[in-house]
Amino acid sequence: MTPMGRNQQKKLTLKEKLLGLNWSLIVLITIVASVGFATLYSAAYGNAEPWMVAHMKRYGLAVVGMIILAMIDLRLYMRFAYAFYAFALVLLVYVEFFGEIGMGAQRWINLGFMQLQPSEMMKIALVLSLARYFHGLGWDAVGKPWVLIPPLGLVLMPAGLVMKQPDLGTAGTLIICGGAMFFAAGVRWWKFVIVLALGIGAAYFAWHSDLMHDYQKARVLTFLNPEADPRGAGYHTIQSKIALGSGGVWGKGFLQGTQSHLDFLPERQTDFIFTMFAEEWGLVGGLVLLALYSLLVCYGIAIALRCRSEFGKFLAYGLSFNLFTYFFINTAMVMGLIPVVGVPLPLISYGGTAMLTVMAGFGLMMSVYLHRDTKLTRSGREED
């Protein structure tokens, strides 16, 4: 880009930034969120309360926040990436001692108007901090094993704290998303093999020690054979499969899902909302929804490829993979392909913190898009 082009990029007015937003991405996000509105309406037996109206209000506020985040200069995010990570880490430590307990886990901070889940914030903070580290590192240094120790610590510290809550699903998401950013940074494949072997060894040790709770072991055993305890640990998986199968190819129709409306399907407004959607809209509806999510991920990867700064590339790539892990883990869980974990379906499951986290990710992604022609030095200053 010419020096004049760079100056024009730096001096964009607020109006020019608004016009320069990726509005097709915003429309696609709204389409997916609208699926959530309709599904929550159905989950409440054809009523807007208690879930749909609250979900719509949260989405409206989140859209405003997303646009504000998109307006902020990318260099500012780079400058405060580590500070935001430290703040999220402090909140995770705070939850360990003073957090609200719900459903057998200590994961939330009561803010009065909402329950804040710091582990969701950490997903964004981790991507920001890793993008900052690998941008400053440079491609040549990635081959040196010792330079990977700091980013490995950035991943393992929050993952360990989240696992203690306990929340294996979110801890696994942090590790997988971190691994994806290591791969994007150019880390050699044999190092992933070593880490995978160590992970298997750690899992074996955790299984035969007191590190894993009995209910967590039950989830794994239930995943392998849910029919062994159809009224206990296997109930969720069995009912989810029944609902998915009963939807057939075209579904039973809007508001016509029997498994969900007769209360056989648990947590239909949160973790198992995809099952309820697929029962009503069938295999075709489920595939269309997955295609919409895949298109959102493709948008993020396209933004990463067009960005001139390494920080922007890593940030957009990490946020895209974070979105992928959200919907992949949730849909795989309800289909019985992986053990049941508490991961919501983005933009569709009822929940405040998850909604804010996903929309903040889109805001950062659009900031990368707006500032895609800004090339940064390793210290974070713009190149001449």
ZAMARGU-4260 file (C-alpha; in steps of 0.2 Angstrom, whole numbers, plus 5000, padded with zeros to 4 digits):
<rodrens>
0) 5000/5000/5000 | 5006/5018/4996 | 5011/5030/5010 | 4995/5040/5005 | 4985/5024/5007
5) 4992/5022/5024 | 4988/5040/5029 | 4970/5038/5023 | 4969/5022/5033 | 4975/5031/5049
10) 4963/5046/5046 | 4947/5037/5043 | 4932/5047/5051 | 4919/5038/5061 | 4907/5039/5046
15) 4920/5031/5035 | 4923/5017/5048 | 4904/5014/5050 | 4903/5012/5031 | 4918/5002/5030
20) 4912/4989/5042 | 4909/4971/5035 | 4890/4973/5035 | 4887/4956/5026 | 4896/4948/5041
25) 4884/4958/5053 | 4869/4952/5043 | 4875/4934/5044 | 4878/4935/5062 | 4860/4942/5064
30) 4853/4928/5054 | 4861/4915/5066 | 4855/4925/5081 | 4837/4926/5074 | 4837/4907/5073
35) 4841/4907/5092 | 4826/4919/5095 | 4814/4908/5086 | 4821/4892/5095 | 4820/4900/5112
40) 4802/4905/5108 | 4798/4887/5104 | 4808/4881/5120 | 4795/4892/5130 | 4780/4883/5122
45) 4777/4897/5110 | 4780/4911/5123 | 4792/4926/5121 | 4796/4925/5140 | 4806/4920/5149
50) 4820/4917/5136 | 4817/4925/5119 | 4815/4943/5125 | 4830/4943/5136 | 4840/4935/5122
55) 4835/4949/5110 | 4839/4963/5122 | 4856/4955/5125 | 4859/4954/5107 | 4854/4972/5104
60) 4866/4978/5117 | 4880/4966/5111 | 4878/4973/5093 | 4881/4990/5099 | 4896/4984/5109
65) 4903/4974/5094 | 4902/4990/5083 | 4911/5000/5096 | 4925/4987/5098 | 4927/4987/5079
70) 4930/5006/5079 | 4945/5004/5090 | 4962/5004/5082 | 4970/4987/5081 | 4986/4994/5089
75) 4977/4998/5105 | 4972/4980/5106 | 4990/4974/5104 | 4996/4987/5117 | 4984/4980/5130
80) 4983/4962/5126 | 4993/4956/5140 | 4984/4968/5152 | 4967/4960/5147 | 4974/4943/5149
85) 4980/4947/5167 | 4963/4954/5171 | 4954/4939/5165 | 4966/4928/5175 | 4963/4938/5191
90) 4945/4935/5189 | 4948/4916/5187 | 4957/4916/5203 | 4943/4927/5212 | 4930/4914/5206
95) 4940/4900/5214 | 4938/4908/5231 | 4922/4919/5230 | 4913/4913/5215 | 4894/4909/5214
100) 4891/4890/5214 | 4878/4883/5202 | 4875/4865/5195 | 4889/4858/5205 | 4902/4871/5199
105) 4910/4887/5205 | 4911/4897/5189 | 4901/4913/5190 | 4903/4931/5198 | 4887/4939/5203
110) 4886/4956/5196 | 4868/4959/5201 | 4861/4962/5183 | 4870/4946/5177 | 4881/4932/5181
115) 4898/4934/5174 | 4908/4919/5169 | 4927/4923/5168 | 4931/4907/5159 | 4922/4914/5144
120) 4931/4931/5145 | 4947/4921/5145 | 4944/4913/5128 | 4946/4931/5120 | 4960/4936/5132
125) 4970/4920/5127 | 4968/4923/5109 | 4973/4942/5111 | 4989/4937/5121 | 4995/4923/5110
130) 4992/4934/5095 | 5003/4948/5103 | 5016/4935/5108 | 5018/4927/5091 | 5018/4944/5082
135) 5033/4950/5092 | 5041/4933/5091 | 5043/4932/5072 | 5043/4916/5061 | 5061/4912/5062
140) 5061/4911/5081 | 5046/4898/5082 | 5058/4884/5079 | 5067/4886/5095 | 5058/4875/5109
145) 5062/4887/5123 | 5053/4902/5116 | 5037/4891/5116 | 5037/4890/5135 | 5029/4907/5139
150) 5014/4905/5127 | 5012/4887/5134 | 5011/4895/5151 | 4998/4907/5144 | 4987/4892/5139
155) 4990/4880/5154 | 4987/4893/5168 | 4969/4897/5164 | 4966/4880/5158 | 4971/4873/5175
160) 4960/4886/5185 | 4945/4882/5174 | 4948/4863/5176 | 4947/4866/5195 | 4930/4874/5194
165) 4927/4861/5187 | 4923/4864/5169 | 4932/4852/5158 | 4923/4858/5142 | 4929/4876/5143
170) 4947/4870/5149 | 4947/4859/5134 | 4942/4873/5122 | 4956/4884/5129 | 4969/4871/5126
175) 4962/4867/5108 | 4961/4885/5103 | 4978/4888/5110 | 4985/4873/5100 | 4977/4880/5084
180) 4986/4897/5087 | 5003/4887/5089 | 5000/4879/5073 | 4996/4895/5064 | 5012/4902/5071
185) 5022/4888/5062 | 5026/4877/5077 | 5033/4860/5070 | 5021/4845/5069 | 5032/4834/5080
190) 5031/4846/5095 | 5012/4843/5094 | 5015/4824/5094 | 5025/4826/5110 | 5012/4837/5119
195) 4998/4825/5114 | 5008/4810/5121 | 5010/4820/5137 | 4992/4824/5137 | 4987/4806/5136
200) 4999/4802/5150 | 4991/4816/5161 | 4974/4810/5157 | 4978/4792/5162 | 4986/4799/5178
205) 4971/4810/5182 | 4959/4795/5179 | 4968/4785/5192 | 4970/4799/5205 | 4958/4811/5214
210) 4960/4824/5200 | 4945/4819/5191 | 4928/4819/5200 | 4917/4804/5200 | 4904/4813/5189
215) 4917/4817/5176 | 4922/4799/5175 | 4904/4794/5174 | 4902/4806/5159 | 4916/4797/5150
220) 4909/4780/5154 | 4892/4786/5149 | 4899/4792/5132 | 4906/4775/5129 | 4890/4766/5134
225) 4875/4778/5138 | 4863/4763/5139 | 4872/4756/5154 | 4863/4770/5165 | 4848/4776/5155
230) 4839/4785/5169 | 4855/4792/5177 | 4871/4798/5168 | 4866/4792/5151 | 4849/4800/5151
235) 4854/4817/5143 | 4863/4808/5129 | 4849/4795/5126 | 4835/4808/5125 | 4846/4819/5114
240) 4848/4805/5102 | 4830/4801/5102 | 4825/4819/5099 | 4837/4820/5084 | 4831/4804/5076
245) 4813/4809/5078 | 4816/4825/5068 | 4820/4814/5053 | 4825/4823/5037 | 4813/4838/5037
250) 4808/4839/5055 | 4792/4839/5064 | 4789/4858/5061 | 4790/4874/5071 | 4783/4872/5089
255) 4779/4853/5085 | 4794/4845/5094 | 4788/4832/5106 | 4803/4827/5115 | 4807/4845/5120
260) 4789/4851/5123 | 4785/4835/5134 | 4801/4839/5145 | 4810/4823/5140 | 4824/4834/5133
265) 4835/4842/5147 | 4842/4860/5146 | 4833/4863/5130 | 4836/4882/5131 | 4855/4880/5134
270) 4867/4866/5130 | 4854/4855/5121 | 4846/4868/5111 | 4853/4861/5094 | 4844/4845/5098
275) 4827/4854/5099 | 4831/4864/5084 | 4835/4848/5074 | 4819/4839/5080 | 4808/4853/5073
280) 4818/4857/5057 | 4826/4840/5054 | 4842/4835/5046 | 4840/4848/5033 | 4838/4862/5045
285) 4853/4856/5056 | 4864/4856/5041 | 4859/4873/5035 | 4863/4880/5053 | 4880/4871/5053
290) 4883/4879/5035 | 4879/4896/5042 | 4892/4893/5056 | 4905/4887/5044 | 4902/4903/5033
295) 4905/4914/5049 | 4922/4904/5051 | 4926/4906/5033 | 4923/4925/5035 | 4935/4926/5049
300) 4949/4916/5040 | 4946/4927/5024 | 4949/4942/5036 | 4965/4935/5043 | 4972/4931/5025
305) 4969/4949/5020 | 4977/4957/5035 | 4994/4964/5033 | 5000/4963/5051 | 5004/4947/5059
310) 4995/4952/5075 | 4979/4955/5065 | 4981/4938/5056 | 4984/4928/5072 | 4969/4937/5081
315) 4957/4934/5067 | 4963/4916/5065 | 4961/4913/5084 | 4944/4920/5085 | 4938/4910/5070
320) 4944/4894/5078 | 4937/4899/5094 | 4920/4900/5086 | 4923/4884/5077 | 4926/4875/5094
325) 4910/4882/5101 | 4898/4875/5089 | 4908/4859/5085 | 4909/4854/5103 | 4891/4858/5106
330) 4884/4849/5091 | 4896/4834/5093 | 4891/4833/5112 | 4872/4832/5108 | 4875/4819/5094
335) 4884/4808/5107 | 4901/4809/5097 | 4910/4816/5113 | 4906/4816/5131 | 4893/4829/5138
340) 4901/4845/5142 | 4894/4862/5146 | 4898/4872/5130 | 4884/4883/5123 | 4879/4885/5105
345) 4885/4902/5100 | 4872/4916/5097 | 4858/4903/5100 | 4859/4895/5117 | 4852/4906/5131
350) 4866/4914/5142 | 4873/4932/5144 | 4892/4929/5146 | 4893/4917/5131 | 4883/4930/5120
355) 4894/4944/5125 | 4910/4934/5122 | 4905/4928/5105 | 4900/4946/5100 | 4916/4954/5107
360) 4925/4941/5096 | 4916/4947/5081 | 4920/4965/5086 | 4938/4962/5087 | 4937/4952/5070
365) 4929/4967/5062 | 4943/4979/5069 | 4955/4968/5060 | 4945/4970/5044 | 4944/4989/5046
370) 4963/4990/5050 | 4968/4976/5038 | 4980/4988/5028 | 4990/4994/5044 | 5006/4985/5045
375) 5014/4984/5062 | 5032/4982/5069 | 5035/4969/5082 | 5034/4982/5095 | 5017/4987/5089
380) 5021/5003/5080 | 5015/5006/5062 | 5028/5004/5049 | 5032/5018/5038
</rodrens>
